[in-house]
Amino acid sequence: MEPVTGADNTFLVANTTQLVVSNDVATGVTEVRVRGRWGGELRAATARALRACFAENPQAVIVDLAQLSDPDGDSAATWCTGHRFAASRSPGSVLVLCDTPAAVLHRLQGAPSGRAIGLAMSIPQARARLRRPAWAYHEHLDLPAHPDSARRARLLIDDACQLLRLPRHRGPAQLIMSEFVANAVRHAGSDLRAAVSSRGGYLHLAVQDQHAAMPQLIDPYRYPPAAFIERGAGLRFVQAIAHAWGSLPSRAGKVVWATLAVDAR
Amino acid sequence: MSAADDGPAPPAGSVTVSAQVIGRTLHIAVAGDLAFEARDVLDGIPGRWLTAQVRHVVLDVAEVGFCDATGLRLLAHTLTVSREHGASFTLRNPSDHLCWLLGLAGATRLLRSVTDNLSEREQSLRDRELLADERDRLLDERRDRVEAHQVWEDLREDLANERERKLDRRDQES
């Protein structure tokens, strides 16, 4: 499957043979492995995936280039664009390249934004260099695949909104979390982790389950209103409320996330 | 935090449902969170209480604190089943959160039932006022008639007394 950016605020990413993405909801780090020969198709897919990864306001996106074949260093332009996108759209997030091919390194040195990109020998080294995220708040809850998990996840949001003094965002945040957990229990049927963190001007909500299939957004124009309430209303609510939302693969399954803009209190 | 630390999960659903049929109206009151975890508790609403005599279904959600897509499905289902049964449906006391959610879902037809209900109540109040006015008018008329009757009775008694006096005088003269 291709990485997908659907509506303006929807970012769904699935793994492909050339592009493997893994998000860690606890650390806020997303790893991207790029494989194969660099070309137009891989460039487009990588650009979309980077955009989707940074939309989530992560601490860092670490890109492993060990298996990338790019003898001319053409991918450097994509990494520079990714770095600029992160700086403008997701302040505080960093892009780190690992095991960068020599030709790509050479091209990066020639561009101002290229020189600002973090470099590491390997993913473990890149992770070791990262500081603990300076998020104002982070809490998570491990939950079973039980309907009552939705209520318990809402309590997590309740606590967060109380501590962060976001009473206006309590309802929308609880709705998003409730829908994510309901989907995980209903479709994944696995244990899950519900997480909430304050990332810059955004409240970040995430649910990690052990099922790789991406959530499906139902097209409301294909169904009459009554049927729409019956099918897919939950994610439509998320799309309507969230600043951005999406899904990223994780090591054991996937992470479905959403951000709520909370700056204008 | 982990699920294991918190012990076994409590019974599903932090919601309670009560129902009562008064006359031809089925009153259902829901309290708690109309949400995914309560889907089993909410199953069968309103069908299990719909009898042949029920012509109105009133769903009171004053005590509902939170609602998600599952809860919204219940509201839509209650509306559909009520109408199929030939009964009217009224959603009573929706919270701001619920109104917001209904607006978000484009399901304002459920809110319209509230509005319709308000209109009906206003109409009913107006009718009651008109009836009270009519009753006052009838009472006034009755009072007037009683007073007129009393005047007539007094007059008749005066005439009878006058006649008695005349008869007495005639008797004395003869």
Interface residues (C-beta under 8 A of the other chain):
Chain A: E139 H140 L141 D142 L143 P144 H146 P147 D148 S149 A150 R151 R152 R154 G171 Q174 L175 S178 E179 V181 A182 V185 R186 D191 P225 A226 F228 I229 E230 A233 G234 R236 F237 A240 I241
Chain B: M1 S2 A3 A4 D6 A9 P10 P11 A12 G13 S14 D33 A35 F36 E37 A38 R39 D40 F66 D68 A69 T70 L72 R73 A76 T80 H97 W100 L101 L104 A105 G106 A107 R109
